[in-house]
Amino acid sequence: MTTVAPALPPTRRGGTVLLAVISSAAVVAITMGMTYPLLSLVLEARGFSADEIGLNAAFSGLGLIAGALLLPPLARRYSPWALVMASIALTVASIAAFPLVDQLWIWHVLRFLLGISINAIFVIGEAWLNEVAADQRRGLIIGVYATLLSAGFALGPLLIPLTGIEGWLPFVVAIVVVLVAAAPMMLLRYERPRIGDPARPAMRRMFLLVPILFLTVGMFGLFDGAVLGLWTVFAQARGLSESFAAYTLAALVAGNAVMQIPIGWLADRWRGHGMLLVCSAGVTALGALVIVADLTAWWIWPVLVLWGGFGFGTYTVVLAQLGRRFEGPELVAGTAGFALMWGIGALVGPAVAGTAIEWTGSAGLPGTIAVTYLILTVLIVVRRL
């Protein structure tokens, strides 16, 4: 979902870079996994409606889009390490400002800034990974990176029952976690990964060549943004407690950590549209099941794990497809296009799902995801990759 640089020969410090980037990204993911549902719960406690909460979450997606466009020219002027540290500082400042203000429009601005800063951290981190990863181990390294990232997202919601949503404590904990992520990055001060600015005509050309890939990333962004932004609101509307809602969200996100490597392994062996069709159809069917499911039943846990795994797995499959089909500047242009589509999906998803909840009740969240992935499933069948 981010712009990455062409791979360079591994350096003697490659192991240090891998350890620092992967550990820092995983820690930042904990913050994101905690902050997204935390902000929704705080707004709900203050009396804001589901569509207002969804609109606020959508500003994170808008920030991601802006970050994807702003970072390449900034990386040509400033060192990547400086940009990462500046992004960490902006993340800390944004989180610290939330409990200081009550106006919703200021929260929109803060969510926008948070989206920019978080995107920059992951963009530069992925550039570092691609620079030092040997070709014969690149898939394994990125698989480990994605799995630990997913584990961080799953762990984040589990902090909410420990901190609660009142006062400064949850925000202080989130800030401390971000500062922990900054520590290993200090080891990379003199590293210089290169982040290119792909030509826009190449990006437009690729949209025309493989539209299903880019549409899938947009759907994944919708799924990701809607779930992280509104799941706890949906779960509480279905009668779950604040703590239990956070646990179910952790189970859903944990599906990515559990299934990422198996889905990628199957995608390598079942090339073409097959694995993508399985994932998209799985999201559709399980989303329809969640609409009517009893969220307190024992069997809901494997359903949530599978739903999250298939949802996040669509990105794994299309990223592998992109790497097989393109190389060089076109591959860089494709990853930039993925970043934009993911951001658009994350922007639209919470707003659409929030409005659907207002109109149709709690079924609006899983219903929105099920319908959008049903459309994707039909398009995959009609236009085979």
C-alpha positions in Angstrom: 0.0 0.0 0.0 3.0 2.2 -0.1 5.7 3.5 -2.5 8.9 1.6 -2.3 12.3 2.1 -3.8 14.0 -0.3 -6.2 16.0 -2.9 -4.4 19.7 -2.1 -3.8 22.5 -4.6 -3.0 22.4 -5.6 0.7 24.7 -3.7 3.0 26.7 -5.0 5.9 24.1 -3.4 8.1 21.2 -5.2 6.4 20.3 -7.2 9.4 20.2 -4.1 11.6 18.0 -2.4 9.1 15.6 -5.3 8.9 15.4 -5.6 12.7 14.9 -1.9 13.2 12.3 -1.4 10.5 10.2 -4.5 11.2 10.2 -3.9 15.0 9.4 -0.2 14.6 6.5 -0.9 12.2 5.1 -3.6 14.4 5.1 -1.2 17.4 3.5 1.6 15.4 0.8 -0.9 14.3 0.0 -1.4 17.9 -0.6 2.3 18.3 -2.9 2.3 15.2 -4.8 -0.8 16.3 -5.4 0.9 19.6 -6.0 4.5 18.5 -8.6 3.8 15.8 -11.2 2.1 18.0 -10.3 4.3 20.9 -11.2 7.5 19.1 -14.5 6.0 17.9 -15.4 4.9 21.5 -14.5 8.3 22.9 -16.7 10.0 20.3 -19.6 7.7 20.9 -19.3 8.3 24.7 -19.5 12.0 23.9 -22.8 11.5 22.1 -21.8 11.7 18.4 -23.7 9.6 15.9 -22.3 6.7 13.9 -22.2 8.7 10.7 -20.3 11.5 12.4 -17.8 8.9 13.9 -17.4 7.3 10.5 -16.7 10.7 8.9 -14.0 11.4 11.5 -12.4 8.0 10.8 -12.5 8.8 7.1 -10.2 11.7 7.6 -7.4 9.2 8.3 -7.9 7.9 4.8 -7.7 11.4 3.4 -4.4 11.9 5.3 -3.1 8.6 3.8 -3.9 9.9 0.3 -2.2 13.2 1.0 0.8 11.5 2.5 1.2 9.2 -0.5 1.3 12.3 -2.8 3.5 14.5 -0.5 6.2 12.0 0.5 8.1 11.4 -2.7 9.0 15.1 -3.3 9.8 15.5 0.4 12.1 12.4 0.3 14.1 14.1 -2.5 14.8 17.1 -0.2 15.2 15.5 3.2 16.8 12.3 4.5 14.4 9.4 5.0 15.6 9.1 8.6 14.7 12.7 9.2 11.2 12.2 7.7 10.6 9.2 9.8 11.5 11.0 13.0 9.4 14.0 12.0 6.5 11.7 11.3 6.9 10.1 14.7 6.9 13.5 16.3 3.8 14.5 14.4 2.1 11.2 15.5 2.9 11.9 19.1 1.7 15.6 18.9 -1.6 14.5 17.1 -2.4 11.9 19.7 -1.6 14.2 22.6 -4.0 16.9 21.2 -7.1 14.7 21.1 -7.9 14.8 24.8 -7.3 18.6 24.9 -10.1 19.5 22.5 -13.9 18.7 22.2 -14.7 20.3 18.8 -15.3 17.6 16.2 -13.8 19.6 13.3 -10.5 19.8 15.2 -10.6 16.0 15.6 -11.0 15.8 11.8 -7.8 17.8 11.4 -6.0 15.7 13.9 -7.1 12.5 12.2 -5.9 13.9 8.9 -2.5 14.7 10.3 -2.3 11.3 11.9 -3.0 9.6 8.6 -0.2 11.6 6.9 2.4 10.8 9.6 1.5 7.1 9.9 1.7 6.7 6.1 5.1 8.2 6.0 6.5 5.8 8.6 5.3 2.8 6.6 6.3 4.2 3.2 9.9 4.7 4.3 10.0 1.5 6.3 9.0 -0.6 3.2 11.6 1.2 1.1 14.2 0.1 3.6 13.0 -3.5 3.5 13.1 -3.6 -0.3 16.5 -2.2 -0.3 18.2 -4.7 2.0 16.2 -7.8 1.3 17.9 -10.4 -0.9 15.7 -11.5 -3.8 15.7 -15.2 -2.8 14.3 -14.3 0.6 12.2 -11.2 -0.3 8.8 -12.9 0.0 9.7 -14.5 3.3 11.0 -11.2 4.8 7.9 -9.3 3.6 5.7 -12.1 4.9 7.3 -11.9 8.3 6.9 -8.1 8.2 3.2 -8.3 7.3 2.6 -10.9 9.9 4.2 -8.9 12.7 2.4 -5.8 11.5 -0.9 -7.7 11.7 0.0 -8.9 15.2 0.6 -5.3 16.2 -2.9 -4.3 14.8 -4.4 -7.2 16.7 -2.7 -6.4 20.0 -3.7 -2.7 19.9 -7.4 -3.1 20.7 -6.5 -5.4 23.6 -4.9 -2.4 25.4 -8.3 -0.5 25.5 -9.8 -2.7 28.2 -6.7 -2.2 30.3 -6.6 1.6 29.9 -10.3 2.4 29.5 -11.4 5.4 27.4 -11.7 8.1 30.1 -9.1 10.8 30.7 -5.5 10.9 29.6 -4.4 7.3 30.3 -5.2 5.7 27.0 -3.6 8.5 25.0 -0.5 8.5 27.2 -0.1 4.8 26.6 -0.5 5.3 22.9 2.2 8.0 23.0 4.6 5.8 24.9 4.2 3.0 22.4 5.0 5.4 19.5 8.1 6.6 21.4 9.2 2.9 21.8 9.0 2.6 18.0 11.4 5.5 17.6 14.2 3.8 19.6 15.3 1.2 17.0 15.0 3.8 14.2 17.9 5.7 15.9 20.2 3.0 14.6 19.4 3.9 11.0 20.3 7.6 11.2 23.0 7.3 8.5 21.1 4.9 6.2 19.8 6.4 2.9 17.1 4.4 1.2 15.9 5.8 -2.1 12.2 6.5 -2.7 11.4 7.3 -6.3 8.6 9.4 -7.6 7.0 7.3 -10.3 5.8 8.9 -13.5 2.0 9.6 -13.4 1.5 8.5 -17.0 2.9 5.0 -16.0 0.4 4.9 -13.1 -2.5 5.8 -15.3 -1.4 3.2 -17.8 -1.3 0.5 -15.2 -4.8 1.4 -14.0 -6.0 0.6 -17.5 -3.9 -2.6 -17.8 -5.0 -4.2 -14.5 -8.0 -2.4 -13.2 -9.1 -5.4 -11.0 -5.9 -5.2 -9.0 -6.4 -1.6 -8.2 -10.1 -2.0 -7.5 -9.3 -4.8 -5.1 -6.9 -2.6 -3.2 -9.6 0.1 -2.9 -12.0 -2.5 -1.6 -9.4 -3.7 0.9 -9.0 0.0 2.1 -12.7 0.2 2.5 -12.7 -3.0 4.6 -9.8 -1.9 6.7 -11.0 1.6 7.3 -14.6 0.6 8.1 -13.6 -2.2 10.4 -11.0 -0.4 12.4 -13.1 2.8 12.6 -16.5 1.4 13.3 -16.3 -2.2 14.5 -16.5 -1.4 18.2 -19.5 0.9 17.6 -21.2 -1.9 15.7 -20.4 -4.5 18.3 -21.7 -2.4 21.2 -24.9 -1.7 19.2 -25.3 -5.5 19.1 -25.1 -5.7 22.9 -21.5 -6.3 23.6 -19.6 -4.6 26.4 -16.8 -2.2 25.6 -14.1 -4.8 26.6 -15.8 -7.6 24.7 -16.1 -5.5 21.6 -12.4 -4.8 21.7 -11.7 -8.5 22.0 -13.8 -9.4 18.9 -12.0 -6.7 16.9 -8.7 -8.2 18.0 -9.9 -11.6 16.8 -10.9 -10.1 13.4 -7.6 -8.4 12.9 -5.7 -11.5 14.1 -7.0 -13.3 11.0 -4.5 -11.3 9.0 -1.6 -12.4 11.3 -2.8 -16.1 11.2 -3.6 -16.3 7.5 -1.2 -13.9 5.7 1.6 -16.4 5.1 -0.7 -19.3 4.1 -2.7 -17.1 1.6 0.6 -15.8 0.1 1.9 -19.4 -0.2 -1.3 -20.5 -1.9 -1.2 -17.5 -4.2 2.3 -18.4 -5.4 1.0 -21.9 -6.4 -2.5 -21.0 -7.5 -1.8 -18.1 -9.8 -4.2 -16.0 -11.6 -7.7 -15.2 -10.3 -8.3 -18.3 -8.3 -7.0 -17.3 -4.8 -8.4 -13.8 -5.2 -11.8 -15.2 -6.0 -11.7 -17.4 -2.9 -10.8 -14.4 -0.7 -13.3 -12.1 -2.2 -16.1 -14.7 -2.1 -15.1 -15.6 1.5 -15.4 -11.9 2.6 -18.9 -11.7 1.0 -20.3 -14.9 2.5 -18.8 -14.3 6.0 -19.9 -10.7 6.0 -23.5 -11.8 5.2 -23.2 -14.3 8.1 -22.0 -11.6 10.5 -25.1 -9.6 9.7 -27.3 -12.2 11.4 -24.8 -13.8 13.8 -25.0 -13.9 17.5 -21.7 -12.2 18.5 -21.6 -14.0 21.8 -21.7 -17.5 20.3 -18.6 -19.6 20.5 -18.4 -20.1 16.7 -18.2 -16.4 16.0 -14.5 -16.4 16.9 -13.3 -18.6 13.9 -15.8 -16.7 11.7 -14.1 -13.4 12.6 -10.6 -14.8 12.2 -11.5 -16.1 8.7 -13.4 -12.9 7.7 -10.4 -10.8 8.7 -7.9 -13.2 7.0 -9.8 -13.2 3.7 -10.3 -9.5 3.8 -6.7 -8.6 4.4 -5.6 -11.5 2.2 -7.0 -9.8 -0.9 -4.2 -7.3 -0.6 -1.6 -10.1 -0.3 -2.8 -11.7 -3.5 -2.9 -8.6 -5.6 0.5 -7.4 -4.4 1.9 -10.8 -5.5 0.2 -10.4 -8.9 1.6 -6.9 -9.3 5.1 -8.2 -8.7 4.7 -11.0 -11.2 3.4 -8.8 -13.9 5.6 -5.7 -13.7 9.1 -4.7 -12.8 11.3 -1.5 -12.6 9.5 1.8 -12.9 6.1 0.2 -13.6 6.3 -1.8 -10.3 7.1 1.4 -8.4 4.2 3.1 -10.1 2.0 0.2 -9.2 2.8 0.4 -5.5 2.2 4.1 -5.6 -1.2 3.5 -7.2 -1.9 0.9 -4.6 -1.2 3.5 -1.9 -3.7 5.9 -3.4 -6.4 3.3 -3.9 -6.0 2.1 -0.3 -6.2 5.6 1.0 -9.4 6.3 -1.1 -11.0 3.1 0.2 -10.0 4.0 3.8 -11.5 7.4 3.2 -14.8 6.2 1.7 -15.3 3.1 3.9 -16.0 4.6 7.3 -18.2 7.3 5.9 -20.3 4.9 3.8 -20.5 2.3 6.6 -21.3 5.0 9.2 -24.2 6.3 7.1 -25.4 2.7 6.5 -25.5 2.1 10.3 -27.6 5.3 10.7 -30.0 4.1 8.0 -30.3 0.4 8.6 -29.0 -0.2 12.1 -26.0 -2.3 13.2 -26.3 -4.5 10.0 -24.9 -1.5 8.1 -21.3 -2.3 8.7 -21.0 -5.9 7.7 -23.7 -5.3 5.0 -21.6 -2.6 3.4 -18.6 -4.9 3.3 -20.5 -7.8 2.0 -22.2 -5.8 -0.8 -18.9 -4.2 -2.0 -17.1 -7.5 -2.0 -20.0 -9.2 -3.8 -19.5 -6.6 -6.6 -15.8 -7.4 -6.6 -16.4 -11.1 -6.7 -18.7 -10.7 -9.8 -16.1 -8.5 -11.5 -13.4 -11.1 -10.9 -15.5 -13.8 -12.5 -16.4 -11.6 -15.4 -12.9 -10.2 -16.0 -10.4 -12.9 -15.2 -7.0 -11.7 -14.2 
